[in-house]
Amino acid sequence: RVLSLELNKDRDVERIHGSGINSLDIEPVEGRYMLSGGSDGVIVLYDLENLSRKPSYTCKALCSVGRSHPDVHKFSVETVQWYPHDTGMFTSSSFDKTLKIWDTNTLQSADIFHFEGTVYSHHMSPVATKHCLIAVGTKSPKVQLCDLKSGSSSHILQGHRQEVLAVSWSPRHEYILATGSADGKVKLWDVRRASGCLSTLDQHNGEKSKASSEAANTAHNGRVNGLCYTNDGLHLLTIGTDDRMRLWNSSTGENTLVNYGKVCNESRKGLKFAISCGCNPEFAFVPYGSTIAVYTVFTGELITMLRGHYSTVNCCVFQPHFQELYSGSKDCNILAWIPAPREPVPDDTSEKSLPQQHLNPAYEDAWSSSDDEG
């Protein structure tokens, strides 16, 4: 299904944003509701379900935190994320130096965290049961941990030299956090340890050439502005402004040396990319100028480029239940990329081949019992 992703002519996402879209998130409970955050501070909540039951439909915006809302972010919203355990709450962070916790039902801000600098990225652990920490990457080199229970940002992780552009909790270990910074480094932390980070990923795997010691232990030769774990948490994919993407073994910290070729990345801020879930092999969907590049994660092969946006793509998010992809761009549009319906294979044994053109492909049964397909 992923190999046949295409821009769907039958599905539209209602256009609400009047400026670029920086962040998308689909809630993990039902996979039905999607948040989007825009450069004008607006947040929109969409229902992705086809309630009309017609083959052509528009995903409707259920509600939005618009410019006139009393709690609206003053500047660009860089990250939106659902609370991982239910849809009653979501979070947003912005260049206005705040992280806000929202009550979905009332659309009121239930809590707000203030920072000294712009906020590039935040993330809540998808698996944590023993803590409610939100990791926050800001203009400061210190990684902030905000506790949802106490409402305070007590913990600070120190080690980066420059602003932190990307943060991501491991989907495997609830206390492990990965952070990527403009200093070219990716650090892994166990947030229970006060003594500093667990490891700093090294693109040379310790076999440094006779270059200066300053280049030691960098993950990229540029700003690291995107991080994404594979779903099992065993590997971490990073992207940087050195036009490289790297795959790391997250337990040993080793660079697996998978070569993805040149992955153009000129983003001045965090870039939100996605990894498929429930596919074999796994795929990475990476904003690449005005297109989305689709790579196989473990071989580095560029499978296809999804073309449809008119301007820079800032984010994409994968919907695992139906293997669909949604992307947000500077062109104010959210596009839905849906697997193309498969053509029915003609059955040679059947004598009477009836014309089947009248059947809408959306209603055809694509189920297959053979093991070697797909």
N, C-alpha and C positions, 0 to 999 in steps of 0.2 A: 504493500500500500504506500509506503513512504517513497519507493522508487517511482511511483506514478503520480506524485503530488503535482497538482496544477492549480492555477488560479481558477476559482470556481465561478462560473458565470451565473449560477443559480443562487448563490449565497452572497448577501451583502451585509456589511456591518454598518449600522446607522452612523452617519457622519455628524458628530457633535463637536469635536474639537476644532477650534479655529486656529490652532497652531500645532507645531510638531508634537508627535507622540513619543515619549521617552521610555515608557515602561508598560508592560502588560503582565498580568498574572491571572491564571485560572485556578479557582479553588480546588483543592485536591479531594474534597469529600465526594461531590457528585460529578465534578468536571463540567459544571453547567454555567457557572457565573464567572464573568471575566471583568477585571478592573483595568482601567487604562489611566495613565498619568501624563499630563501634557505640559508643554513649555510655558503655557499661560497660567499654570497653577491649578487648572481644572482637573477633576477626577471624575471618570464616568464608570458606571456599573452596567454591564450588559448581560442579557440572558441569551445564551447561545442555542438554547433548545428551539427546535422548530415546532412552535405551538400550532401553526396554521395547517400542518401536515401536507402542505403543498410542496412540490419539488422545488419551486423557486420561493425564497423567502428572505427577509431581512432580519438580522439579529438586532433586536430592539434594545435601546438604552432604557433601563428601568428607572434610573435616577442619576443625578450628578451633583457634585459639589461645584457649583458654577461660580463665576466671578462675583456674583452678588451675595453669595453665601457668607455669613458672618465669620465662619472658621476657615475660609478658603486660604490656601497657601498664597503668599504674596508673590513668590517667584516660581520658577520652573520646578515641577515635580519630577524628581529623578528616578524614584523607585516607589512602586506600590506592591504590597504583598498582603494576601489573605492570612488571617490567623490560621495556622495549619490544621487545627482540630475542629473548627466549625465556622460557618459563614456569618456568624453574628458579629464578627469584628474584623477590621482590616487596618493596615498601617500604611502610612505614606511619609516620604521624606523629601526635602526640598532644598533648593539653593537659598531659601529664606532662613536657613540655619535651624530648622526645626524637624522633629520627627513627631508625627501625630498618630494617635490611636483613635480609631473611629468606631462608633456603634453603628452597625449596618442598618438597623431598623429605624433609628431616629435620624441617622446621617449627621449626628452631632459628634464633635471631637470630645472623647472621654478623657483623654490625657494628652499632655504635650511635653516633649523634652526639648530643651534649648541647648544649642552648641555655640562654640566660639566662631566656627567657620562654616562654610557651605557644606551641605551633606551630599555626598556622591552616591552612597549606597547603604542599604541596611538589609538585614536578613534575620529571620527567625528560624530556628531549627525545625525541620519537618518531623523529627523523631524524638525530641526531648520530652521526657516525662518528669524529670527531677529538677528542671530549671525553666525559667521563663525569660531568658536573656535575649535581648535583641542586639546583635552586633551592628555597629555603625561606623562607616568609613567617612571621614570628613577631611577638610583642608589641613587639619592637624595630623602629624605623623602618628599620634597616639590613637589606637583603636578603642572606641568607647563601647562598654557593655551596659545596656539599660535594662533594669529589672522591671518587668511588667507588674510583678506582685507588689513591690515596694514603691514603685513609681520613681526610683532614683537611679542615676547613672553612676554607680559606685565604682565598678571595676574599670581599670584602664590597662591596656596591653601596650607596653613600650618596646620599641625595637626598630621600627621603620624610621627612615630619615626624611621622607617627604610625604605628601598627602596620600591618603589611602582611597583608591578609586573603586575597589571591589572587595566584597566580603562574602563568604559562603560557609555555612555550617556543613559538616559531613552528614550525609544521610545514613551513616552507619554507626557512628559513635557520637553520642549527644554532647560531649564536652570538647570535641575537636572542631576547630575553626580554621579556615584558610583565608588569608588576606593578601591582596595584591596592591602594590604601591607605585607611585611615579618614580621611586628610586630603583625600579627594575627588579625588585625582590618580591618573592612570594614566600610568606611565612606560614607555618602550621603551628597552632597553639593548642595546648590543653588548658582550658580556662580555669581549671582547678589549681593549676600551678602558678605560684606567685613569681617564680624565678625567671620568667622570660619564655621565649618561644621554644617549641619542641625542635623545630628544624627550619632552616632556610634553604629552599630548593636551589640546586646548582645545575645550570644547564650543561656543564662540562662533567658532571658526575665525579667531581674531585680530581679529574685528570687535567688540571689547568696547564695551559701553555705557559711560556715564560713571559706572559703579559704582566702588567702591574697588578699588585695585590688588590687594588681598588675594584677591579672587575670580578673579584672572587665572589662566589655564591650569588650570582644574579640569575634570575630565571629568564629574563629577557634583556636585550640591549636597548631598551626603551621603556616607556611607561607601561606597567602592567595594568590594563583597564578592563579585563574580563576574566572571570573564574566560573567554572561549572564542574561539579562532580558528576561522574557517571552514577546511574541510579543505585548500583550496589555499593557505592562509596569507595570502591577499590582503586579508582583512578580519578585524577583531577586534570581537567583541560584548562589551559591558560592561554590568553591572547595578549599581545603587546604591540606597541607602536613601532617595533622593529619589523613589522609585517610578518610575524611568525606566530604559529600556534604550536603549543607543546603539550604532550600527554605525559603525565607523571604517575608513577606507582605511589599511591598516597600513603602506603604503610612504610615503604623503604625510602621514599623521597627521590627515587631514581628517575631520571629523564629516560623515557622509553625510546627516544630517538625516532619516533614515527615522523615521517616527513610529509607535511601537508602542502609543501610548496609555498609560494608567496600568498599570504593572507592579508590583503590591503586593509589597513586600519589607521585612519587619520583622526580618530575621535579624540577630542580634547578632554573627554570625561569618560564615565563608565559606559561600557558596551554590553548590552544584555543579549547573550546568545543561549541556545537551548540544545539539550541532548535528548534524543528519542528515548522512549520508555517502552519496554515490552517488545522491542524489535530484536531480531538477530540477523545480521550484525546491528550494532548501535550506530546511529547517525548523529552528526553535529550540524546544526543549522546556524550559520554565522552571517550576520549582516556584513555586506561586502559592497560598499558604495550604495548604489540604488538597487542592488540585487541581494539575494540571499544565497550563499554558497552552501551546498549540502555535501558533507564529507563522510566517508566511513571512518569511525573513530579510531579503529585499531590498525587499519592499513594506510590511512592517509589519502585515500583516493578521492578526488573531486568527482562526485557523481553527476551533479547538475547545478545550474544557476537558475534560481527562480526569479523571473523578470516580471514586473508589473507596477512597481512603485515609480513615481516620477522624480523622487529626490532621496536623499540619504536615509537608509533604514537604520533605526536606532535600537530596535529590540524585536525579539521573536519569542514565542512561547508555544510549547508542544502540548496538544490535548491527547493524552495517552489512550483514552477509551475508544476513540475513533481514528487514532493516528492522523490527526489533523494539525495544521500549523497556522498560527496567526502572527502577523507581523505589523509593527507600527513604524511610521516614517515621519520625516520632516514635512512630507507633503500633506499632513493632517489626516491621512487615510489609514484605516486598519484593514488589511486584506486577509481573506480566508483562503488557505491552500488545502484543497481536499483531494484525496486519492481519486483518480479517474476511474469511472466504472469499467470493469473488465468486459471486453467483448466475449460473448459466449463462444466456446470452442465448438466448431461444427462437428457433429457426430457422424462419422463415416458409415457406421453400421445402419444408421436409420435410412430407410429407403425414401420415405416421404419427408423431404425437407420443406417444412412450411415456412413461408416468408414471416420473419419475426420483426420486421421493421417497425410495426405499430407499437411495440412494447417500449415504454419509456425506460431508458437504462437505469434510472434511479430505482425502479421497482424490480429490477432483475435480481435473481438470487445468485450472489457471487460466491456462495458457500462451496467449498471443495473438499472432497473426502480424501483426495490423493495426498500422500505424504511429501511428494517431491515438489509440490507447487509452493510459490510464495517464499 
